Amino acid sequence: FAELEYGMLRMMGAIDENTLVVTSVHDVQVVDDIPAEELLKHDVPVDVICTPTRVIRVADRSRAKPAGIFWDLLSPEKLAQVRVLQQLKAEIEKRTGERLPVGPSETLPPLAERGA
């Protein structure tokens, strides 16, 4: 859900295009490049990659960061799981007087039981 968290923060004005995006991965997960055709429009490019042995600053990031949430990709099932998304969607629809698009339905993996 990281791309949704990023999109929500952008739409709320808490972050902008200049906010650093940092991720942590294992050294074996680092690749030199990901072909543009493999990226989805909601994928968030990173500025810094931290591994157990190094910190990598991504110098040539030509892809723009998403400006918000792509509602047309957000399934009703995922929307139903994230209360803040429901609230944000309702606020936008109330403010604009227009219904936002809904993404295709999907089967989500089961949620972990709380307190188990």
Helices and strands as residue ranges (DSSP letters): H 2-11, E 22-24, G 27-29, G 36-38, E 48-50, E 55-57, G 71-73, H 76-81, H 83-96
